[in-house]
Each structure stands twice: as structure tokens, then as C-alpha cells.
């Protein structure tokens, strides 16, 4: 677990932790995490196992994000890092003859009292505020497109037979096309980044309850991963939990 008072926002203190598990079915953990002792940058990358070498794509994505300078970095720098990750994954795949490999990603950058969230694919970010959990991200996936078109009930999306088909990913396609959103942070907020290995096993009310009940981010991560494991965890499960407190 890490914690820090952010420069320029002395009233806020950020603490966080991450945990990843290969689950109970997969032989390899193709997820990767980025946790930051300074409290600025956090990420979950989920390698696309269907393409093979997903762990390599996830690692390259996190490596590119970790190279970001923390001091004055913002949305432009985060976008540049993800585009560099995209180029790195494609270059490695070409060099090693791996075909197309890729990773979904969700990244959180905290600057003062503002959070920037970037994502590609179906790794998600959530905000827990005043006991209510809301999703920050919108999946880049085939089933989300069906939901948007009114052709699929949202309650059926996670269990649809094509629920693993993503429409954006780092390393997939000619260009990286991450999506971004901003939000203002308050003391008491909780943030969750996760791979779909969690959300396929746990509903949002359960996630909210475990996050609210845990005394710190580390134990929140443990509780979330343990819940996925009790449900059979057919995929890798990765979570990052960040808490915002008044300094």
C-alpha cells in the first residue's frame, strides 16, 4: 500500500494498493498493475489471451505508463504514453513474429483535486462516493455497442457469449484510440480500477459493499479478489483501490 499528500493539494491525501491473481482456470496471469507510492498514477492492463502473449502486451503497456514524468504530466502526456505503449506492443509483435497481441487498459492520474481517467477496452474504473458506486468508464466492446443500440439488455451484457470481444485495445489496430474523462475528487472518495475478471464475478452492489467495509485499500483489494475466487474466477482478476482523504 502507498500513500502521499499531493503537491498543490495539501488538503488531500491519496493512498492505494493493488492485487492481481491468475484466477482458478487460467494457467498464466496476463494482467499487469501499476501502483504509485507518490499517489499520482495507477493502472490495470489486461492482456488479450485470445491473441496469445497477452502478458507481454500488458507489461509493455504498464512500462510505458511508468515512464511518465510525474511533475507536470496531464492528459496530453497520458495520451502520449498510451500511444507509445501501442507502438511498443505492435513493434514487439512484429519483431518476434507474434501476430496481433494486445491489452485493455484503464489508467488513473491524480493531479491536485482532479482525476484523469483513460481507458481502452473493457477494463473499468469506478467511483465510490457517499456509499454509492458509479462506473466512470464505458466499455469498448461488442456487447456495449449492442446495449447502446437497444439490441441487448444491460443486465445480460456480462453473460453474453461475445462479452469478451473488445473493440479497442492497446496494440490492436493501426492507431491507439484511448478515451478520457475527468472528475473532481473529494475527501472520502474511493476509486477502483479493475480487469473484467472481477466484474464477471461480482455485481456492483457487492463491490460497493466490500470497498466501503474495508478499513484500507489493501484489504479492499484482498476482499474483492477473494470474492472473485469464491465465484470460480475463470479469468485473471486484478484490482487497484485508491482512497482520497482530507490531509
Secondary structure, DSSP 8 states (H G I E B T S, - for coil): -EEEEETTEEEEEEEEEEEEE--SS-SS--EEEE--TTSSEEEEEEE-GGGS-HHHHHHHHHHHHHTS-SSS--HHHHHHHHHHHHHHHHHHHHHHT--S--EEEEEEEEETTEEEEEEESS-EEEEEETTEEEE-----BHHHHHHHTTSS-GGGGGGSTTTT-BS--BTSSSS---EEEEEE--TT-EEEEE-HHHHTTS-HHHHHHHHHH-SSHHHHHHHHHHHHHHTT--S-EEEEEEEEEE-
